[in-house]
Amino acid sequence: MTTPVPEHHDGTSDATPGGYEDDRRPGELGFALIMLAASLGLFWSAYDISGFEALSAPGAIPMATTFAMVVTALIVVLRTARLPLIRGEGMIKDILPVTVVVMVLFLLGYALLLRPLGFLPTSALFLIAAIKMLSRRSWGFTLVVGLGSLVVVWLIFRIVFSVLMPAGVMPEAEFIQYFRNLIGGRV
């Protein structure tokens, strides 16, 4: 198989088997090191279950599993570190573009604001901002799609399945009672 040209950017994936087998892409070694660190952390956590007492101890299987993770992650780090860095690609342009970073920040903001603001306002902010940024369409389109999607999701999960969502600043119980009264003919 031929090595893909970094300037392709036609939307196709270069993650096919044999894509960049003799080169290292930007961020690849960093990702391998993160995987090794995570594997070591999980190994330590598995060790904390019962230590290395016996093969029948409660932590034996988790330790064996995480040990295998550490060994394979170390192999990946060593193999990746030996490869030459590919020319013509950059971390920001090709691997982690600004759109991806902004979406990660949106998701972090969503996670942080969900409990204090509640499901409805936080989801509305997230959907409107994400749809506006990703679609680059008009505000009318963004608001209709974002808020329409939110209403459908809220109706399905809150009303049909009775899933409790973080209430936050919205008087959600009053909305639900209003709709129940409206359907029951008491309004």
PyMOL CGO cylinders between C-alpha atoms (Angstrom):
from pymol import cmd
from pymol.cgo import CYLINDER

trace = [
    CYLINDER, 0.00, 0.00, 0.00, 1.22, 3.49, -0.76, 0.3, 1, 1, 1, 1, 1, 1,
    CYLINDER, 1.22, 3.49, -0.76, 1.67, 6.06, 1.97, 0.3, 1, 1, 1, 1, 1, 1,
    CYLINDER, 1.67, 6.06, 1.97, -1.07, 8.72, 1.87, 0.3, 1, 1, 1, 1, 1, 1,
    CYLINDER, -1.07, 8.72, 1.87, -0.08, 12.26, 1.01, 0.3, 1, 1, 1, 1, 1, 1,
    CYLINDER, -0.08, 12.26, 1.01, -0.64, 14.61, 3.98, 0.3, 1, 1, 1, 1, 1, 1,
    CYLINDER, -0.64, 14.61, 3.98, -2.18, 17.29, 1.77, 0.3, 1, 1, 1, 1, 1, 1,
    CYLINDER, -2.18, 17.29, 1.77, -5.12, 15.09, 0.73, 0.3, 1, 1, 1, 1, 1, 1,
    CYLINDER, -5.12, 15.09, 0.73, -7.75, 16.69, 3.03, 0.3, 1, 1, 1, 1, 1, 1,
    CYLINDER, -7.75, 16.69, 3.03, -10.57, 15.32, 0.90, 0.3, 1, 1, 1, 1, 1, 1,
    CYLINDER, -10.57, 15.32, 0.90, -12.50, 13.97, 3.87, 0.3, 1, 1, 1, 1, 1, 1,
    CYLINDER, -12.50, 13.97, 3.87, -11.32, 10.40, 3.48, 0.3, 1, 1, 1, 1, 1, 1,
    CYLINDER, -11.32, 10.40, 3.48, -9.72, 8.55, 6.34, 0.3, 1, 1, 1, 1, 1, 1,
    CYLINDER, -9.72, 8.55, 6.34, -6.02, 7.77, 6.38, 0.3, 1, 1, 1, 1, 1, 1,
    CYLINDER, -6.02, 7.77, 6.38, -6.58, 5.39, 9.29, 0.3, 1, 1, 1, 1, 1, 1,
    CYLINDER, -6.58, 5.39, 9.29, -6.80, 2.41, 6.96, 0.3, 1, 1, 1, 1, 1, 1,
    CYLINDER, -6.80, 2.41, 6.96, -4.43, -0.48, 7.74, 0.3, 1, 1, 1, 1, 1, 1,
    CYLINDER, -4.43, -0.48, 7.74, -0.98, 0.42, 6.49, 0.3, 1, 1, 1, 1, 1, 1,
    CYLINDER, -0.98, 0.42, 6.49, -1.78, 4.14, 6.29, 0.3, 1, 1, 1, 1, 1, 1,
    CYLINDER, -1.78, 4.14, 6.29, 1.36, 5.59, 7.90, 0.3, 1, 1, 1, 1, 1, 1,
    CYLINDER, 1.36, 5.59, 7.90, 3.22, 2.46, 8.89, 0.3, 1, 1, 1, 1, 1, 1,
    CYLINDER, 3.22, 2.46, 8.89, 6.73, 3.92, 8.63, 0.3, 1, 1, 1, 1, 1, 1,
    CYLINDER, 6.73, 3.92, 8.63, 6.10, 7.42, 10.00, 0.3, 1, 1, 1, 1, 1, 1,
    CYLINDER, 6.10, 7.42, 10.00, 4.81, 8.99, 13.20, 0.3, 1, 1, 1, 1, 1, 1,
    CYLINDER, 4.81, 8.99, 13.20, 2.04, 11.54, 13.02, 0.3, 1, 1, 1, 1, 1, 1,
    CYLINDER, 2.04, 11.54, 13.02, 2.01, 14.65, 15.23, 0.3, 1, 1, 1, 1, 1, 1,
    CYLINDER, 2.01, 14.65, 15.23, 0.62, 13.83, 18.66, 0.3, 1, 1, 1, 1, 1, 1,
    CYLINDER, 0.62, 13.83, 18.66, 0.94, 10.07, 18.21, 0.3, 1, 1, 1, 1, 1, 1,
    CYLINDER, 0.94, 10.07, 18.21, 3.75, 9.69, 20.75, 0.3, 1, 1, 1, 1, 1, 1,
    CYLINDER, 3.75, 9.69, 20.75, 1.95, 11.94, 23.23, 0.3, 1, 1, 1, 1, 1, 1,
    CYLINDER, 1.95, 11.94, 23.23, -1.19, 9.84, 22.93, 0.3, 1, 1, 1, 1, 1, 1,
    CYLINDER, -1.19, 9.84, 22.93, 0.82, 6.65, 23.45, 0.3, 1, 1, 1, 1, 1, 1,
    CYLINDER, 0.82, 6.65, 23.45, 2.37, 8.14, 26.60, 0.3, 1, 1, 1, 1, 1, 1,
    CYLINDER, 2.37, 8.14, 26.60, -1.08, 9.12, 27.90, 0.3, 1, 1, 1, 1, 1, 1,
    CYLINDER, -1.08, 9.12, 27.90, -2.24, 5.54, 27.33, 0.3, 1, 1, 1, 1, 1, 1,
    CYLINDER, -2.24, 5.54, 27.33, 0.79, 4.24, 29.24, 0.3, 1, 1, 1, 1, 1, 1,
    CYLINDER, 0.79, 4.24, 29.24, 0.12, 6.65, 32.12, 0.3, 1, 1, 1, 1, 1, 1,
    CYLINDER, 0.12, 6.65, 32.12, -3.55, 5.64, 32.24, 0.3, 1, 1, 1, 1, 1, 1,
    CYLINDER, -3.55, 5.64, 32.24, -2.58, 1.96, 32.22, 0.3, 1, 1, 1, 1, 1, 1,
    CYLINDER, -2.58, 1.96, 32.22, -0.13, 2.53, 35.08, 0.3, 1, 1, 1, 1, 1, 1,
    CYLINDER, -0.13, 2.53, 35.08, -2.82, 4.39, 37.02, 0.3, 1, 1, 1, 1, 1, 1,
    CYLINDER, -2.82, 4.39, 37.02, -5.28, 1.54, 36.53, 0.3, 1, 1, 1, 1, 1, 1,
    CYLINDER, -5.28, 1.54, 36.53, -2.61, -0.97, 37.54, 0.3, 1, 1, 1, 1, 1, 1,
    CYLINDER, -2.61, -0.97, 37.54, -2.00, 0.96, 40.76, 0.3, 1, 1, 1, 1, 1, 1,
    CYLINDER, -2.00, 0.96, 40.76, -5.74, 1.08, 41.39, 0.3, 1, 1, 1, 1, 1, 1,
    CYLINDER, -5.74, 1.08, 41.39, -6.00, -2.69, 40.82, 0.3, 1, 1, 1, 1, 1, 1,
    CYLINDER, -6.00, -2.69, 40.82, -3.10, -3.23, 43.21, 0.3, 1, 1, 1, 1, 1, 1,
    CYLINDER, -3.10, -3.23, 43.21, -4.99, -1.24, 45.87, 0.3, 1, 1, 1, 1, 1, 1,
    CYLINDER, -4.99, -1.24, 45.87, -7.84, -3.77, 45.78, 0.3, 1, 1, 1, 1, 1, 1,
    CYLINDER, -7.84, -3.77, 45.78, -5.94, -6.45, 47.70, 0.3, 1, 1, 1, 1, 1, 1,
    CYLINDER, -5.94, -6.45, 47.70, -2.26, -6.14, 46.82, 0.3, 1, 1, 1, 1, 1, 1,
    CYLINDER, -2.26, -6.14, 46.82, -0.41, -9.10, 45.41, 0.3, 1, 1, 1, 1, 1, 1,
    CYLINDER, -0.41, -9.10, 45.41, -1.40, -11.67, 48.02, 0.3, 1, 1, 1, 1, 1, 1,
    CYLINDER, -1.40, -11.67, 48.02, -2.40, -14.71, 45.97, 0.3, 1, 1, 1, 1, 1, 1,
    CYLINDER, -2.40, -14.71, 45.97, -3.73, -15.74, 42.58, 0.3, 1, 1, 1, 1, 1, 1,
    CYLINDER, -3.73, -15.74, 42.58, -7.16, -16.16, 44.15, 0.3, 1, 1, 1, 1, 1, 1,
    CYLINDER, -7.16, -16.16, 44.15, -7.17, -12.69, 45.73, 0.3, 1, 1, 1, 1, 1, 1,
    CYLINDER, -7.17, -12.69, 45.73, -9.89, -10.25, 44.62, 0.3, 1, 1, 1, 1, 1, 1,
    CYLINDER, -9.89, -10.25, 44.62, -7.38, -8.02, 42.86, 0.3, 1, 1, 1, 1, 1, 1,
    CYLINDER, -7.38, -8.02, 42.86, -5.59, -10.76, 40.91, 0.3, 1, 1, 1, 1, 1, 1,
    CYLINDER, -5.59, -10.76, 40.91, -7.66, -10.56, 37.69, 0.3, 1, 1, 1, 1, 1, 1,
    CYLINDER, -7.66, -10.56, 37.69, -7.73, -6.74, 37.60, 0.3, 1, 1, 1, 1, 1, 1,
    CYLINDER, -7.73, -6.74, 37.60, -3.97, -6.68, 38.21, 0.3, 1, 1, 1, 1, 1, 1,
    CYLINDER, -3.97, -6.68, 38.21, -3.32, -9.22, 35.45, 0.3, 1, 1, 1, 1, 1, 1,
    CYLINDER, -3.32, -9.22, 35.45, -5.51, -7.28, 33.04, 0.3, 1, 1, 1, 1, 1, 1,
    CYLINDER, -5.51, -7.28, 33.04, -3.95, -3.91, 33.81, 0.3, 1, 1, 1, 1, 1, 1,
    CYLINDER, -3.95, -3.91, 33.81, -0.46, -5.44, 33.72, 0.3, 1, 1, 1, 1, 1, 1,
    CYLINDER, -0.46, -5.44, 33.72, -1.19, -6.58, 30.17, 0.3, 1, 1, 1, 1, 1, 1,
    CYLINDER, -1.19, -6.58, 30.17, -2.34, -3.03, 29.42, 0.3, 1, 1, 1, 1, 1, 1,
    CYLINDER, -2.34, -3.03, 29.42, 0.90, -1.58, 30.81, 0.3, 1, 1, 1, 1, 1, 1,
    CYLINDER, 0.90, -1.58, 30.81, 3.07, -3.98, 28.81, 0.3, 1, 1, 1, 1, 1, 1,
    CYLINDER, 3.07, -3.98, 28.81, 1.22, -3.39, 25.53, 0.3, 1, 1, 1, 1, 1, 1,
    CYLINDER, 1.22, -3.39, 25.53, 1.13, 0.38, 26.06, 0.3, 1, 1, 1, 1, 1, 1,
    CYLINDER, 1.13, 0.38, 26.06, 4.88, 0.33, 26.74, 0.3, 1, 1, 1, 1, 1, 1,
    CYLINDER, 4.88, 0.33, 26.74, 5.45, -1.63, 23.51, 0.3, 1, 1, 1, 1, 1, 1,
    CYLINDER, 5.45, -1.63, 23.51, 3.39, 0.94, 21.59, 0.3, 1, 1, 1, 1, 1, 1,
    CYLINDER, 3.39, 0.94, 21.59, 5.36, 3.83, 23.14, 0.3, 1, 1, 1, 1, 1, 1,
    CYLINDER, 5.36, 3.83, 23.14, 8.70, 2.23, 22.27, 0.3, 1, 1, 1, 1, 1, 1,
    CYLINDER, 8.70, 2.23, 22.27, 7.66, 1.42, 18.69, 0.3, 1, 1, 1, 1, 1, 1,
    CYLINDER, 7.66, 1.42, 18.69, 6.12, 4.84, 18.17, 0.3, 1, 1, 1, 1, 1, 1,
    CYLINDER, 6.12, 4.84, 18.17, 9.16, 6.69, 19.57, 0.3, 1, 1, 1, 1, 1, 1,
    CYLINDER, 9.16, 6.69, 19.57, 11.43, 4.96, 17.01, 0.3, 1, 1, 1, 1, 1, 1,
    CYLINDER, 11.43, 4.96, 17.01, 9.43, 6.18, 14.01, 0.3, 1, 1, 1, 1, 1, 1,
    CYLINDER, 9.43, 6.18, 14.01, 10.42, 9.42, 12.27, 0.3, 1, 1, 1, 1, 1, 1,
    CYLINDER, 10.42, 9.42, 12.27, 7.94, 12.28, 12.50, 0.3, 1, 1, 1, 1, 1, 1,
    CYLINDER, 7.94, 12.28, 12.50, 6.03, 12.75, 9.25, 0.3, 1, 1, 1, 1, 1, 1,
    CYLINDER, 6.03, 12.75, 9.25, 6.72, 15.95, 7.35, 0.3, 1, 1, 1, 1, 1, 1,
    CYLINDER, 6.72, 15.95, 7.35, 3.99, 18.21, 6.11, 0.3, 1, 1, 1, 1, 1, 1,
    CYLINDER, 3.99, 18.21, 6.11, 1.50, 17.69, 8.94, 0.3, 1, 1, 1, 1, 1, 1,
    CYLINDER, 1.50, 17.69, 8.94, 0.88, 19.83, 11.95, 0.3, 1, 1, 1, 1, 1, 1,
    CYLINDER, 0.88, 19.83, 11.95, -0.89, 19.09, 15.19, 0.3, 1, 1, 1, 1, 1, 1,
    CYLINDER, -0.89, 19.09, 15.19, -3.37, 21.97, 14.94, 0.3, 1, 1, 1, 1, 1, 1,
    CYLINDER, -3.37, 21.97, 14.94, -4.04, 21.79, 11.21, 0.3, 1, 1, 1, 1, 1, 1,
    CYLINDER, -4.04, 21.79, 11.21, -4.33, 18.05, 10.69, 0.3, 1, 1, 1, 1, 1, 1,
    CYLINDER, -4.33, 18.05, 10.69, -4.76, 16.22, 13.99, 0.3, 1, 1, 1, 1, 1, 1,
    CYLINDER, -4.76, 16.22, 13.99, -6.51, 18.56, 16.44, 0.3, 1, 1, 1, 1, 1, 1,
    CYLINDER, -6.51, 18.56, 16.44, -8.16, 21.42, 14.52, 0.3, 1, 1, 1, 1, 1, 1,
    CYLINDER, -8.16, 21.42, 14.52, -9.68, 24.40, 16.29, 0.3, 1, 1, 1, 1, 1, 1,
    CYLINDER, -9.68, 24.40, 16.29, -13.22, 23.06, 15.74, 0.3, 1, 1, 1, 1, 1, 1,
    CYLINDER, -13.22, 23.06, 15.74, -12.42, 19.93, 17.74, 0.3, 1, 1, 1, 1, 1, 1,
    CYLINDER, -12.42, 19.93, 17.74, -10.86, 21.94, 20.56, 0.3, 1, 1, 1, 1, 1, 1,
    CYLINDER, -10.86, 21.94, 20.56, -13.87, 24.27, 20.69, 0.3, 1, 1, 1, 1, 1, 1,
    CYLINDER, -13.87, 24.27, 20.69, -16.29, 21.29, 20.80, 0.3, 1, 1, 1, 1, 1, 1,
    CYLINDER, -16.29, 21.29, 20.80, -14.30, 19.77, 23.67, 0.3, 1, 1, 1, 1, 1, 1,
    CYLINDER, -14.30, 19.77, 23.67, -14.54, 23.10, 25.51, 0.3, 1, 1, 1, 1, 1, 1,
    CYLINDER, -14.54, 23.10, 25.51, -18.30, 23.19, 24.80, 0.3, 1, 1, 1, 1, 1, 1,
    CYLINDER, -18.30, 23.19, 24.80, -18.65, 19.70, 26.30, 0.3, 1, 1, 1, 1, 1, 1,
    CYLINDER, -18.65, 19.70, 26.30, -16.62, 20.68, 29.36, 0.3, 1, 1, 1, 1, 1, 1,
    CYLINDER, -16.62, 20.68, 29.36, -18.78, 23.77, 29.77, 0.3, 1, 1, 1, 1, 1, 1,
    CYLINDER, -18.78, 23.77, 29.77, -21.90, 21.62, 29.44, 0.3, 1, 1, 1, 1, 1, 1,
    CYLINDER, -21.90, 21.62, 29.44, -20.64, 19.27, 32.15, 0.3, 1, 1, 1, 1, 1, 1,
    CYLINDER, -20.64, 19.27, 32.15, -19.81, 22.14, 34.49, 0.3, 1, 1, 1, 1, 1, 1,
    CYLINDER, -19.81, 22.14, 34.49, -23.07, 24.05, 33.94, 0.3, 1, 1, 1, 1, 1, 1,
    CYLINDER, -23.07, 24.05, 33.94, -25.48, 21.10, 33.93, 0.3, 1, 1, 1, 1, 1, 1,
    CYLINDER, -25.48, 21.10, 33.93, -26.00, 20.92, 37.70, 0.3, 1, 1, 1, 1, 1, 1,
    CYLINDER, -26.00, 20.92, 37.70, -26.20, 24.65, 38.53, 0.3, 1, 1, 1, 1, 1, 1,
    CYLINDER, -26.20, 24.65, 38.53, -28.25, 25.75, 35.49, 0.3, 1, 1, 1, 1, 1, 1,
    CYLINDER, -28.25, 25.75, 35.49, -30.15, 22.54, 34.84, 0.3, 1, 1, 1, 1, 1, 1,
    CYLINDER, -30.15, 22.54, 34.84, -30.79, 20.42, 31.76, 0.3, 1, 1, 1, 1, 1, 1,
    CYLINDER, -30.79, 20.42, 31.76, -32.94, 22.77, 29.69, 0.3, 1, 1, 1, 1, 1, 1,
    CYLINDER, -32.94, 22.77, 29.69, -30.87, 25.99, 29.72, 0.3, 1, 1, 1, 1, 1, 1,
    CYLINDER, -30.87, 25.99, 29.72, -27.52, 24.18, 29.56, 0.3, 1, 1, 1, 1, 1, 1,
    CYLINDER, -27.52, 24.18, 29.56, -28.64, 21.97, 26.68, 0.3, 1, 1, 1, 1, 1, 1,
    CYLINDER, -28.64, 21.97, 26.68, -30.13, 24.96, 24.86, 0.3, 1, 1, 1, 1, 1, 1,
    CYLINDER, -30.13, 24.96, 24.86, -26.85, 26.88, 25.15, 0.3, 1, 1, 1, 1, 1, 1,
    CYLINDER, -26.85, 26.88, 25.15, -24.82, 23.86, 24.04, 0.3, 1, 1, 1, 1, 1, 1,
    CYLINDER, -24.82, 23.86, 24.04, -27.03, 22.95, 21.09, 0.3, 1, 1, 1, 1, 1, 1,
    CYLINDER, -27.03, 22.95, 21.09, -27.39, 26.50, 19.81, 0.3, 1, 1, 1, 1, 1, 1,
    CYLINDER, -27.39, 26.50, 19.81, -23.66, 27.22, 20.07, 0.3, 1, 1, 1, 1, 1, 1,
    CYLINDER, -23.66, 27.22, 20.07, -22.62, 23.88, 18.55, 0.3, 1, 1, 1, 1, 1, 1,
    CYLINDER, -22.62, 23.88, 18.55, -25.13, 24.00, 15.70, 0.3, 1, 1, 1, 1, 1, 1,
    CYLINDER, -25.13, 24.00, 15.70, -24.24, 27.61, 14.88, 0.3, 1, 1, 1, 1, 1, 1,
    CYLINDER, -24.24, 27.61, 14.88, -20.53, 26.83, 14.84, 0.3, 1, 1, 1, 1, 1, 1,
    CYLINDER, -20.53, 26.83, 14.84, -20.74, 23.54, 12.93, 0.3, 1, 1, 1, 1, 1, 1,
    CYLINDER, -20.74, 23.54, 12.93, -23.46, 24.39, 10.41, 0.3, 1, 1, 1, 1, 1, 1,
    CYLINDER, -23.46, 24.39, 10.41, -22.55, 28.04, 9.78, 0.3, 1, 1, 1, 1, 1, 1,
    CYLINDER, -22.55, 28.04, 9.78, -26.22, 28.63, 8.95, 0.3, 1, 1, 1, 1, 1, 1,
    CYLINDER, -26.22, 28.63, 8.95, -28.54, 31.49, 9.89, 0.3, 1, 1, 1, 1, 1, 1,
    CYLINDER, -28.54, 31.49, 9.89, -29.64, 32.20, 13.44, 0.3, 1, 1, 1, 1, 1, 1,
    CYLINDER, -29.64, 32.20, 13.44, -33.18, 31.23, 12.51, 0.3, 1, 1, 1, 1, 1, 1,
    CYLINDER, -33.18, 31.23, 12.51, -32.09, 27.78, 11.34, 0.3, 1, 1, 1, 1, 1, 1,
    CYLINDER, -32.09, 27.78, 11.34, -29.85, 27.38, 14.39, 0.3, 1, 1, 1, 1, 1, 1,
    CYLINDER, -29.85, 27.38, 14.39, -32.60, 28.30, 16.86, 0.3, 1, 1, 1, 1, 1, 1,
    CYLINDER, -32.60, 28.30, 16.86, -35.27, 26.15, 15.20, 0.3, 1, 1, 1, 1, 1, 1,
    CYLINDER, -35.27, 26.15, 15.20, -33.04, 23.07, 14.99, 0.3, 1, 1, 1, 1, 1, 1,
    CYLINDER, -33.04, 23.07, 14.99, -31.43, 23.53, 18.41, 0.3, 1, 1, 1, 1, 1, 1,
    CYLINDER, -31.43, 23.53, 18.41, -34.56, 24.33, 20.39, 0.3, 1, 1, 1, 1, 1, 1,
    CYLINDER, -34.56, 24.33, 20.39, -36.70, 21.91, 18.38, 0.3, 1, 1, 1, 1, 1, 1,
    CYLINDER, -36.70, 21.91, 18.38, -34.26, 19.09, 19.09, 0.3, 1, 1, 1, 1, 1, 1,
    CYLINDER, -34.26, 19.09, 19.09, -34.19, 20.03, 22.76, 0.3, 1, 1, 1, 1, 1, 1,
    CYLINDER, -34.19, 20.03, 22.76, -37.99, 19.97, 23.03, 0.3, 1, 1, 1, 1, 1, 1,
    CYLINDER, -37.99, 19.97, 23.03, -38.16, 16.54, 21.36, 0.3, 1, 1, 1, 1, 1, 1,
    CYLINDER, -38.16, 16.54, 21.36, -35.43, 15.11, 23.61, 0.3, 1, 1, 1, 1, 1, 1,
    CYLINDER, -35.43, 15.11, 23.61, -37.02, 16.64, 26.72, 0.3, 1, 1, 1, 1, 1, 1,
    CYLINDER, -37.02, 16.64, 26.72, -40.48, 15.32, 25.84, 0.3, 1, 1, 1, 1, 1, 1,
    CYLINDER, -40.48, 15.32, 25.84, -39.19, 11.81, 25.15, 0.3, 1, 1, 1, 1, 1, 1,
    CYLINDER, -39.19, 11.81, 25.15, -36.96, 11.46, 28.18, 0.3, 1, 1, 1, 1, 1, 1,
    CYLINDER, -36.96, 11.46, 28.18, -38.79, 13.55, 30.78, 0.3, 1, 1, 1, 1, 1, 1,
    CYLINDER, -38.79, 13.55, 30.78, -42.44, 12.99, 29.86, 0.3, 1, 1, 1, 1, 1, 1,
    CYLINDER, -42.44, 12.99, 29.86, -42.49, 9.59, 28.11, 0.3, 1, 1, 1, 1, 1, 1,
    CYLINDER, -42.49, 9.59, 28.11, -39.75, 7.77, 30.06, 0.3, 1, 1, 1, 1, 1, 1,
    CYLINDER, -39.75, 7.77, 30.06, -39.96, 9.89, 33.27, 0.3, 1, 1, 1, 1, 1, 1,
    CYLINDER, -39.96, 9.89, 33.27, -36.18, 10.34, 33.43, 0.3, 1, 1, 1, 1, 1, 1,
    CYLINDER, -36.18, 10.34, 33.43, -35.26, 12.97, 36.01, 0.3, 1, 1, 1, 1, 1, 1,
    CYLINDER, -35.26, 12.97, 36.01, -33.11, 15.72, 34.56, 0.3, 1, 1, 1, 1, 1, 1,
    CYLINDER, -33.11, 15.72, 34.56, -31.21, 18.29, 36.64, 0.3, 1, 1, 1, 1, 1, 1,
    CYLINDER, -31.21, 18.29, 36.64, -33.80, 21.03, 37.23, 0.3, 1, 1, 1, 1, 1, 1,
    CYLINDER, -33.80, 21.03, 37.23, -31.50, 23.97, 37.92, 0.3, 1, 1, 1, 1, 1, 1,
    CYLINDER, -31.50, 23.97, 37.92, -33.04, 27.42, 37.36, 0.3, 1, 1, 1, 1, 1, 1,
    CYLINDER, -33.04, 27.42, 37.36, -36.01, 26.30, 35.23, 0.3, 1, 1, 1, 1, 1, 1,
    CYLINDER, -36.01, 26.30, 35.23, -39.34, 25.60, 36.98, 0.3, 1, 1, 1, 1, 1, 1,
    CYLINDER, -39.34, 25.60, 36.98, -39.60, 22.26, 35.19, 0.3, 1, 1, 1, 1, 1, 1,
    CYLINDER, -39.60, 22.26, 35.19, -42.16, 20.76, 37.58, 0.3, 1, 1, 1, 1, 1, 1,
    CYLINDER, -42.16, 20.76, 37.58, -44.53, 23.67, 36.87, 0.3, 1, 1, 1, 1, 1, 1,
    CYLINDER, -44.53, 23.67, 36.87, -44.15, 23.13, 33.11, 0.3, 1, 1, 1, 1, 1, 1,
    CYLINDER, -44.15, 23.13, 33.11, -44.95, 19.46, 33.43, 0.3, 1, 1, 1, 1, 1, 1,
    CYLINDER, -44.95, 19.46, 33.43, -48.00, 20.14, 35.61, 0.3, 1, 1, 1, 1, 1, 1,
    CYLINDER, -48.00, 20.14, 35.61, -49.18, 22.81, 33.16, 0.3, 1, 1, 1, 1, 1, 1,
    CYLINDER, -49.18, 22.81, 33.16, -48.96, 20.32, 30.24, 0.3, 1, 1, 1, 1, 1, 1,
    CYLINDER, -48.96, 20.32, 30.24, -50.72, 17.64, 32.28, 0.3, 1, 1, 1, 1, 1, 1,
    CYLINDER, -50.72, 17.64, 32.28, -53.51, 20.09, 33.12, 0.3, 1, 1, 1, 1, 1, 1,
    CYLINDER, -53.51, 20.09, 33.12, -53.67, 21.18, 29.48, 0.3, 1, 1, 1, 1, 1, 1,
    CYLINDER, -53.67, 21.18, 29.48, -54.01, 17.58, 28.28, 0.3, 1, 1, 1, 1, 1, 1,
    CYLINDER, -54.01, 17.58, 28.28, -56.48, 16.76, 31.05, 0.3, 1, 1, 1, 1, 1, 1,
    CYLINDER, -56.48, 16.76, 31.05, -58.63, 19.79, 30.13, 0.3, 1, 1, 1, 1, 1, 1,
    CYLINDER, -58.63, 19.79, 30.13, -58.14, 21.61, 33.44, 0.3, 1, 1, 1, 1, 1, 1,
    CYLINDER, -58.14, 21.61, 33.44, -56.55, 24.80, 32.08, 0.3, 1, 1, 1, 1, 1, 1,
]
cmd.load_cgo(trace, "trace")
